[in-house]
Amino acid sequence: MDNNNYKRKALGKGLEELFNNEQINFNQIEEKILDSTSVDEIVELNLDELRPNPYQPRKVFDEEKLQELADSIKEHGVIQPIIVKRSSIKGYEIIAGERRVKASRMVGLEKIPAIIRDFTDEEMMEIALLENLQRENLNSIEEAMAYRNLINTMEITQEELANRLGKSRSHITNMLGLLNLPEEVKDMIVDDKISMSHARVLSKMENKDEILELANRIVNENLNVRDIEELSKNENIEKVHKIKTNNNEYEYVQNIMCEKLGTKVKIGTNKISISFSNTSDLNRILEILKINE
């Protein structure tokens, strides 16, 4: 492979400056690594020495797109080096470029150009998420799990994560709400049987059996979101978090709070009840309410 393809400019400012910025961009990180890498630093690594980033959020890879990439690699080679770090066990962990690795294996390559860099676990997690979010969409469940892992590992709030990723806080909250769905429903989302719009409605329901029942109806009866909203108005279906109440004066407030908090809210006589599923969910609600422990 012609190393002239990998000529880069002189060493620039450190990557830490990018990570310290309020909002980061994967393309900037990868570009900074490439720009600061001399031709002598690009090495050829055996594909069997490489392991996936343990923080890689993507579990399902689009086979058609992988094949397209494999065809391109077969014709042109790997144009851009992958980025790896030395594993504490053996070999190397892929920081960026897992699709390139998979596609290279598909066409029978034994080696791939790589840049070796040291990153913290937090940086590896953030890079893996950014690469997938900003280059090829994750499915909703993968995205939600990645958000949760980042929040827990980096010990940051939903608002801080939203700022760093350039997302709205409500988007982060809505995505995290999907993780409370039954596993069968999560599988339906991953398999594209249920859309994100459907999933948002289902995530605001409380009863797991009813969630699964409605999810199956969405698939079997091809229900759209408007159909579900109509179902929620049926007195025999007490499901969606737009909670019915005998006091119409408070109903709209309940609906607003349910949407804001992503959980069941009920307003009675001089009393507001907010449901939560576990300690993590309670902390999420407290954060939204800006209540510090």
Stockholm file with secondary structure:
# STOCKHOLM 1.0

chainA/1-293         MDNNNYKRKALGKGLEELFNNEQINFNQIEEKILDSTSVDEIVELNLDELRPNPYQPRKVFDEEKLQELADSIKEHGVIQPIIVKRSSIKGYEIIAGERRVKASRMVGLEKIPAIIRDFTDEEMMEIALLENLQRENLNSIEEAMAYRNLINTMEITQEELANRLGKSRSHITNMLGLLNLPEEVKDMIVDDKISMSHARVLSKMENKDEILELANRIVNENLNVRDIEELSKNENIEKVHKIKTNNNEYEYVQNIMCEKLGTKVKIGTNKISISFSNTSDLNRILEILKINE
#=GR chainA/1-293 SS CCGGGGCCCCCCSCHHHHHHSSSCCHHHHHHHHHHTCCGGGEEEEEGGGEECCTTCCCCCCCHHHHHHHHHHHHHHCCCSCEEEEECSSSSEEEEECHHHHHHHHHTTCSEEEEEECCCCHHHHHHHHHHHHHHHSCCCHHHHHHHHHHHHHHHTCCHHHHHHHHTCCHHHHHHHHHGGGSCHHHHHHHHTTSSCHHHHHHHHTCCCHHHHHHHHHHHHHTTCCHHHHHHHHTSTTCCCSSSCCCSCHHHHHHHHHHHHHHTSCEEEETTEEEECCSSHHHHHHHHHHTTCCC
#=GC SS_cons         CCGGGGCCCCCCSCHHHHHHSSSCCHHHHHHHHHHTCCGGGEEEEEGGGEECCTTCCCCCCCHHHHHHHHHHHHHHCCCSCEEEEECSSSSEEEEECHHHHHHHHHTTCSEEEEEECCCCHHHHHHHHHHHHHHHSCCCHHHHHHHHHHHHHHHTCCHHHHHHHHTCCHHHHHHHHHGGGSCHHHHHHHHTTSSCHHHHHHHHTCCCHHHHHHHHHHHHHTTCCHHHHHHHHTSTTCCCSSSCCCSCHHHHHHHHHHHHHHTSCEEEETTEEEECCSSHHHHHHHHHHTTCCC
//
